[in-house]
Amino acid sequence: MRGVFTPVVTPFRQDGSVDTATFEANLELYAEYDLAGALVLGSNGEAGSLDEGEKLALVGIARAQLDGRVLLVGVGLESTRSTIALARKAADLGADAALVLTPHYYKARMTPEALTRHFEAVASASPIPILLYSVPAFTGIAWPSGLAETLSAHPNIAGIKESSGDVGLLGRLCASTPESFAVVCGSAPTFYPALCVGASAGVLAVACCAPRTLAALYRAHEAGDHARARSLQQAIMPLAVAVTAGHGVAGLKAAMDAAGFHGGAVRSPLLPVGEAVHRDLLELVARAQTAL
């Protein structure tokens, strides 16, 4: 888990059906960039709006298109049993690792003990390594202190994707876990500082519409060119905020269209962004691209 990964979107047609041809076309375009791999069925892939058949079809397409690059698949569901079942099916289709979201419907009962038992059970049953997934903006669950350190001892738990944007937390995760345990940044506005405190990779929404800029930022950091890395971080910041906290998945898809990729429609009940937002995103995409 090193480098930049795209958490690919799921393009929908206007009638709400999955546009698999467009999904495949985006993966072909991403192959032209210096990316480490892709995450399928993540938050930006609208995984919660897909049925199992749709999910598995997308995983199969992605495996065929990634051609040796790392395929991460989001398998986190509300029960331990169903999460294990989906992890096994993803593994059968060629996934390299499974991303396991914290269960959150009964968030008040998701104590450190409950989460430990859940993640350890999934890891023990999964044929492929798992990555823990913390995204409190969606789950309402802040990552418990010490939990990653405990779970890092499990031989099939390979790391964590932490998406709160809390650089201090990322630093503590890096400091409290073995070097072999991947700490992955899931928030592009903090990608460069996350790398500076020890994160090894980024799974970043804005990489779906500005992959070249994010890959260049990562390469600059790895080469020790911190002035360039900071400059690229500053250039990408407005777009990164717009396609996450600002406008969400609909904004990300609109930004992809502006950048020459294929966002497609969102699935109801999500709503598309308006024309004014489209114009703003077009300007932000152009600004991010000219930073190179």
URMOUR-V190869 format. One record per residue. N is the residue number from 0. RES is the residue in one small letter. PHI is phi in degrees with one decimal (none if undefined). PSI is psi in degrees with one decimal (NA if undefined). D_LAST is the distance of its C-alpha to the last C-alpha in whole Angstrom. Layout:
BEGIN
N/RES/PHI/PSI/D_LAST ; N/RES/PHI/PSI/D_LAST
END
This chain:
BEGIN
0/m/none/81.0/25 ; 1/r/-136.2/139.4/22 ; 2/g/105.6/-160.8/18 ; 3/v/-109.6/132.3/17 ; 4/f/-117.6/141.9/19 ; 5/t/-93.7/124.6/19 ; 6/p/-84.2/85.6/22 ; 7/v/-63.5/144.6/23 ; 8/v/-80.6/162.6/24 ; 9/t/-104.5/106.8/28 ; 10/p/-73.3/134.1/28 ; 11/f/-114.2/151.2/31 ; 12/r/-79.3/170.4/33 ; 13/q/-62.4/-24.7/35 ; 14/d/-85.1/2.7/38 ; 15/g/92.4/-4.6/36 ; 16/s/-78.8/154.2/36 ; 17/v/-73.8/131.1/34 ; 18/d/-95.9/86.0/32 ; 19/t/-67.2/-31.6/31 ; 20/a/-64.7/-40.4/30 ; 21/t/-69.8/-38.6/27 ; 22/f/-56.9/-46.5/27 ; 23/e/-64.6/-39.6/27 ; 24/a/-63.4/-39.4/24 ; 25/n/-62.5/-43.1/22 ; 26/l/-63.4/-36.0/22 ; 27/e/-63.9/-39.8/22 ; 28/l/-66.8/-41.3/19 ; 29/y/-65.4/-22.8/17 ; 30/a/-64.4/-17.2/19 ; 31/e/-80.4/-7.7/16 ; 32/y/-111.1/163.8/14 ; 33/d/-84.3/69.4/14 ; 34/l/-112.4/147.9/16 ; 35/a/-79.8/-23.7/20 ; 36/g/164.8/-160.1/22 ; 37/a/-144.4/152.0/22 ; 38/l/-106.3/124.7/25 ; 39/v/-108.0/143.4/27 ; 40/l/69.6/35.8/30 ; 41/g/-92.2/-169.4/28 ; 42/s/-61.4/-42.4/28 ; 43/n/-73.4/-14.7/25 ; 44/g/-86.6/6.7/27 ; 45/e/53.2/41.7/30 ; 46/a/-57.7/-34.7/32 ; 47/g/-67.1/-13.9/35 ; 48/s/-101.6/4.3/36 ; 49/l/-105.3/144.0/36 ; 50/d/-85.6/171.1/39 ; 51/e/-63.6/-39.4/40 ; 52/g/-60.9/-41.8/40 ; 53/e/-64.8/-41.9/37 ; 54/k/-59.8/-48.8/35 ; 55/l/-67.1/-35.0/37 ; 56/a/-62.4/-41.9/36 ; 57/l/-67.1/-38.3/32 ; 58/v/-62.5/-43.9/32 ; 59/g/-62.1/-41.9/34 ; 60/i/-63.5/-45.3/31 ; 61/a/-62.3/-41.3/28 ; 62/r/-61.2/-40.7/30 ; 63/a/-68.3/-31.8/31 ; 64/q/-86.8/-28.3/27 ; 65/l/-73.3/-22.3/25 ; 66/d/51.5/57.0/27 ; 67/g/96.7/-17.9/27 ; 68/r/-75.8/163.0/24 ; 69/v/-72.5/131.6/26 ; 70/l/-110.5/112.7/27 ; 71/l/-98.1/142.1/28 ; 72/v/-130.9/127.9/30 ; 73/g/-75.5/122.0/31 ; 74/v/-123.8/1.7/35 ; 75/g/-67.6/121.9/36 ; 76/l/-126.6/-178.4/39 ; 77/e/-78.4/-22.7/42 ; 78/s/-111.7/151.5/44 ; 79/t/-62.0/-42.4/44 ; 80/r/-59.5/-48.8/46 ; 81/s/-70.2/-33.0/44 ; 82/t/-64.7/-44.0/41 ; 83/i/-60.8/-43.4/42 ; 84/a/-61.8/-42.3/43 ; 85/l/-71.6/-35.7/40 ; 86/a/-61.0/-41.4/38 ; 87/r/-65.5/-41.0/41 ; 88/k/-67.5/-38.5/40 ; 89/a/-63.7/-40.9/36 ; 90/a/-62.4/-41.7/37 ; 91/d/-60.2/-28.5/40 ; 92/l/-90.5/1.3/37 ; 93/g/103.2/12.1/35 ; 94/a/-62.4/144.3/33 ; 95/d/-88.0/-29.9/31 ; 96/a/-156.7/155.7/32 ; 97/a/-112.2/131.5/33 ; 98/l/-96.3/121.9/31 ; 99/v/-114.4/106.1/34 ; 100/l/-69.5/146.1/34 ; 101/t/-64.5/127.7/37 ; 102/p/-58.7/144.7/40 ; 103/h/-145.8/-2.6/40 ; 104/y/-61.3/-44.4/42 ; 105/y/-98.9/58.3/45 ; 106/k/-60.3/-32.1/43 ; 107/a/-66.2/-20.3/45 ; 108/r/-100.1/1.8/47 ; 109/m/-85.8/68.6/44 ; 110/t/-73.6/164.6/45 ; 111/p/-53.1/-37.3/43 ; 112/e/-65.8/-44.4/46 ; 113/a/-63.6/-42.7/46 ; 114/l/-67.4/-39.1/42 ; 115/t/-60.2/-48.3/43 ; 116/r/-62.3/-40.9/46 ; 117/h/-62.8/-54.2/43 ; 118/f/-65.8/-38.7/40 ; 119/e/-66.7/-37.9/43 ; 120/a/-66.5/-42.5/45 ; 121/v/-63.8/-45.9/42 ; 122/a/-62.4/-39.7/40 ; 123/s/-68.3/-29.5/44 ; 124/a/-95.3/-15.7/44 ; 125/s/-80.2/134.9/41 ; 126/p/-73.6/-14.3/41 ; 127/i/-122.7/157.3/37 ; 128/p/-59.9/152.3/35 ; 129/i/-114.8/151.3/34 ; 130/l/-114.9/132.9/32 ; 131/l/-69.9/152.2/33 ; 132/y/-134.7/113.1/31 ; 133/s/-110.2/116.4/31 ; 134/v/-142.4/78.2/30 ; 135/p/-61.4/-22.8/32 ; 136/a/-61.1/-28.9/31 ; 137/f/-100.1/-38.0/32 ; 138/t/-90.8/-24.1/35 ; 139/g/76.1/10.5/36 ; 140/i/-114.5/113.3/37 ; 141/a/-73.7/141.4/35 ; 142/w/-64.7/123.4/35 ; 143/p/-67.8/140.7/38 ; 144/s/-61.0/132.6/38 ; 145/g/84.8/-10.8/39 ; 146/l/-68.4/-42.5/39 ; 147/a/-63.6/-38.8/36 ; 148/e/-61.6/-42.7/38 ; 149/t/-62.9/-47.4/41 ; 150/l/-73.2/-24.1/39 ; 151/s/-64.4/-15.1/37 ; 152/a/-76.2/-16.3/41 ; 153/h/-74.7/130.7/41 ; 154/p/-66.7/-17.1/40 ; 155/n/-110.1/13.5/39 ; 156/i/-106.3/108.5/36 ; 157/a/-91.9/-15.3/33 ; 158/g/168.0/-165.7/31 ; 159/i/-143.5/138.6/30 ; 160/k/-100.8/115.2/27 ; 161/e/-112.7/119.6/27 ; 162/s/-117.9/18.1/26 ; 163/s/-76.7/-20.2/27 ; 164/g/82.6/9.4/24 ; 165/d/-88.6/100.9/27 ; 166/v/-65.5/-33.9/25 ; 167/g/-61.2/-42.0/29 ; 168/l/-64.0/-43.7/30 ; 169/l/-58.4/-42.5/27 ; 170/g/-62.4/-41.4/28 ; 171/r/-67.0/-37.3/32 ; 172/l/-63.4/-42.4/31 ; 173/c/-64.2/-39.3/30 ; 174/a/-74.0/-26.7/33 ; 175/s/-101.1/-0.4/35 ; 176/t/-122.0/159.2/35 ; 177/p/-63.3/157.3/35 ; 178/e/-60.3/-29.0/32 ; 179/s/-73.8/-11.9/32 ; 180/f/-88.9/114.6/32 ; 181/a/-76.6/125.1/28 ; 182/v/-104.9/115.2/27 ; 183/v/-113.1/129.5/24 ; 184/c/-81.6/130.5/22 ; 185/g/-112.1/17.4/22 ; 186/s/-133.2/105.6/21 ; 187/a/-61.3/-33.5/17 ; 188/p/-61.1/-16.0/17 ; 189/t/-118.9/20.7/19 ; 190/f/-64.0/-51.0/17 ; 191/y/-61.6/-50.0/16 ; 192/p/-61.6/-31.8/19 ; 193/a/-63.1/-41.9/21 ; 194/l/-61.7/-38.0/20 ; 195/c/-66.3/-29.0/21 ; 196/v/-94.4/4.4/24 ; 197/g/120.0/-1.7/25 ; 198/a/-62.0/146.2/23 ; 199/s/-103.4/-12.9/22 ; 200/a/-159.8/170.0/20 ; 201/g/-136.1/132.8/19 ; 202/v/-110.9/100.7/20 ; 203/l/-127.9/125.1/18 ; 204/a/-54.7/-42.9/19 ; 205/v/-66.8/-16.6/15 ; 206/a/-65.9/-17.9/14 ; 207/c/-69.6/-25.9/17 ; 208/c/-118.6/-11.5/14 ; 209/a/-140.1/56.3/11 ; 210/p/-63.4/-36.4/11 ; 211/r/-64.1/-40.8/8 ; 212/t/-66.5/-43.3/7 ; 213/l/-67.0/-40.3/10 ; 214/a/-64.3/-38.4/11 ; 215/a/-66.4/-38.1/8 ; 216/l/-61.5/-46.6/10 ; 217/y/-61.7/-44.7/13 ; 218/r/-63.1/-39.3/13 ; 219/a/-63.4/-43.0/12 ; 220/h/-62.9/-44.8/15 ; 221/e/-63.7/-30.5/17 ; 222/a/-84.5/-2.8/16 ; 223/g/80.0/12.3/17 ; 224/d/-89.7/76.6/14 ; 225/h/-71.8/-28.5/15 ; 226/a/-63.6/-43.9/13 ; 227/r/-68.6/-41.1/10 ; 228/a/-60.7/-43.2/11 ; 229/r/-63.6/-40.9/12 ; 230/s/-62.5/-42.6/10 ; 231/l/-68.8/-36.6/8 ; 232/q/-61.5/-43.8/11 ; 233/q/-65.5/-37.3/12 ; 234/a/-68.8/-35.1/9 ; 235/i/-84.2/-16.9/10 ; 236/m/-55.2/-51.2/14 ; 237/p/-60.2/-41.0/15 ; 238/l/-67.8/-41.4/15 ; 239/a/-61.0/-42.2/16 ; 240/v/-67.3/-40.5/19 ; 241/a/-63.3/-37.4/20 ; 242/v/-91.1/3.4/20 ; 243/t/-121.6/-88.0/22 ; 244/a/-63.7/-31.0/24 ; 245/g/-72.7/-58.4/24 ; 246/h/-128.3/-3.0/25 ; 247/g/67.6/-156.4/25 ; 248/v/-61.3/-38.9/25 ; 249/a/-61.7/-39.1/26 ; 250/g/-67.7/-39.5/23 ; 251/l/-61.3/-43.8/20 ; 252/k/-65.0/-38.5/22 ; 253/a/-65.7/-39.6/21 ; 254/a/-65.7/-36.5/18 ; 255/m/-62.2/-42.8/18 ; 256/d/-59.5/-42.3/20 ; 257/a/-64.8/-29.5/17 ; 258/a/-91.9/0.3/14 ; 259/g/96.4/5.5/17 ; 260/f/-95.8/-167.5/18 ; 261/h/-127.9/100.9/22 ; 262/g/-77.5/-43.2/23 ; 263/g/75.4/-179.3/27 ; 264/a/-81.4/161.5/29 ; 265/v/-89.5/162.6/30 ; 266/r/-96.8/133.5/33 ; 267/s/-53.8/139.2/36 ; 268/p/-89.9/5.3/37 ; 269/l/-63.6/149.4/33 ; 270/l/-114.5/147.4/32 ; 271/p/-70.9/161.0/29 ; 272/v/-81.7/159.7/27 ; 273/g/-84.4/177.2/29 ; 274/e/-63.4/-37.3/27 ; 275/a/-61.9/-40.8/26 ; 276/v/-66.8/-40.7/24 ; 277/h/-55.2/-44.4/22 ; 278/r/-65.3/-42.3/21 ; 279/d/-63.1/-41.9/20 ; 280/l/-67.4/-36.1/18 ; 281/l/-58.7/-42.4/17 ; 282/e/-67.3/-41.8/15 ; 283/l/-66.8/-38.7/14 ; 284/v/-62.9/-44.1/12 ; 285/a/-62.3/-38.9/11 ; 286/r/-65.9/-40.6/9 ; 287/a/-66.8/-36.4/8 ; 288/q/-73.4/-36.6/6 ; 289/t/-73.4/-14.2/5 ; 290/a/-63.9/-20.2/4 ; 291/l/-77.6/NA/0
END
